Amino acid sequence: MKLVLVNDIVYGYAANDPTAVGGAERYEWLQARALVSAGWAVTVGVHTVLPYKESLEIDGVKFVGIGNGDGLPSLLSWYRFLRTERPDWWQWQCASHWWGPAALVAKLAQVRTIFLAMHDRDIHPRQALLRRSRWWFLYAWGLAWADRIFVQHGGQLSELAPHLRSKASILPGLVGQTNSVKPHTQRKHYVVWVAVLRQVKRPDLLVEIARRMPDIAFVVCGGPSTHGTSSGYSEGIMKELRALQNVDCLGQVPPGKTLQIIADAALLLSTSDGEGFPSVFLEAWSLGTPVVSMKVDPDGVIERKGLGSVTNTVDKTVEGVRALMRAPDVRAEMAVRARQHVEETHGEAAAVRAFEDGLRGAKV
């Protein structure tokens, strides 16, 4: 079987570009490698990072330059790419008004389509688009025309429109598993926060929490953004964070270094208002780092399996962080459960199996 994607940022992760940002794109890179290992052929079309028709291979995944352009040129480049590669499936991730035209192009090229929901917002077409929100109907058409839809957890599946649910199934997140992790008794005594500084990630709450805990060190990995965020917001947050003596605000950090920082942390803190199934949670758990999340807990997995804590308010977050920072033995027990959960549910074999079952129409 052959799968194609169109995504320049996936190439960034494949090429170890330190500026690559995006949990959804990182997921697609990990998925592409896993599928290739399972016998699939995977080709990624890129608009800008390779010249037109130039190709190269990284870890068995083929990357091809398909030309650049907006509007009609993009549609033509996609059609040409599909007709040249002749895949069994074209996969698209995240809500976009372009998904409707893209799905139509795929139908004209006689290629079946897959849509990956990467945020809870993607399930609700009228609220899904951060840009071109008035064109939500194009995105809705894409969902209607898609041959298969994958969601990240049961909550998303239950909220999906009934007429779409019959072709949808759950595709668990994917993360690599390390052979060993640093014991919590040997870790540095800090809390790590990892996200782009967008309003929806609520870095303002991080500022408030850090101010109320001057004796606890925080390391912040995340650069500025204007995506779904007002101009100057990120820079203002960075200024506030860097004014706090207990906060080390690093800005945008290369993916490899971010993983090292998470691996050495006592806890990962999430203040986000909304997500899908955050890849950073999986990365933290694979490294034995518990997660303290204010709001996000897909299908209640953090509380059900004891992989950290869900706090809901700033007061409870401060209390929860303090309690876990004083209890390395408790964190070590959470680490064992977290790594076991990742291995059983989010390893390569489990992710490939769920993907192939979903394409066959089996409910996962």
Stockholm file with secondary structure:
# STOCKHOLM 1.0

chainA/1-364         MKLVLVNDIVYGYAANDPTAVGGAERYEWLQARALVSAGWAVTVGVHTVLPYKESLEIDGVKFVGIGNGDGLPSLLSWYRFLRTERPDWWQWQCASHWWGPAALVAKLAQVRTIFLAMHDRDIHPRQALLRRSRWWFLYAWGLAWADRIFVQHGGQLSELAPHLRSKASILPGLVGQTNSVKPHTQRKHYVVWVAVLRQVKRPDLLVEIARRMPDIAFVVCGGPSTHGTSSGYSEGIMKELRALQNVDCLGQVPPGKTLQIIADAALLLSTSDGEGFPSVFLEAWSLGTPVVSMKVDPDGVIERKGLGSVTNTVDKTVEGVRALMRAPDVRAEMAVRARQHVEETHGEAAAVRAFEDGLRGAKV
#=GR chainA/1-364 SS CEEEEECHHHHHHHTTCTTCCCHHHHHHHHHHHHHHHTTCEEEEEESSSSCTTCEEEETTEEEEECCCCSSHHHHHHHHHHHHHHCCSEEEEESCCTTHHHHHHHHHHTTCEEEEECCSGGGGCHHHHCSSSGGGHHHHHHHHHHCSEEEESSHHHHHHSCHHHHTTEEECCCCCCCCSCCCCGGGSCSEEEEESCCCGGGCHHHHHHHHHHCTTSEEEEECCCCCTTSCTTHHHHHHHHHHTCTTEEECCSCCHHHHHHHHHTCSEEEECCSCCSSCHHHHHHHHTTCCEEESSCCGGGHHHHHTSEEECCSHHHHHHHHHHHHTCHHHHHHHHHHHHHHHHHHSSHHHHHHHHHHHHTTCCC
#=GC SS_cons         CEEEEECHHHHHHHTTCTTCCCHHHHHHHHHHHHHHHTTCEEEEEESSSSCTTCEEEETTEEEEECCCCSSHHHHHHHHHHHHHHCCSEEEEESCCTTHHHHHHHHHHTTCEEEEECCSGGGGCHHHHCSSSGGGHHHHHHHHHHCSEEEESSHHHHHHSCHHHHTTEEECCCCCCCCSCCCCGGGSCSEEEEESCCCGGGCHHHHHHHHHHCTTSEEEEECCCCCTTSCTTHHHHHHHHHHTCTTEEECCSCCHHHHHHHHHTCSEEEECCSCCSSCHHHHHHHHTTCCEEESSCCGGGHHHHHTSEEECCSHHHHHHHHHHHHTCHHHHHHHHHHHHHHHHHHSSHHHHHHHHHHHHTTCCC
//
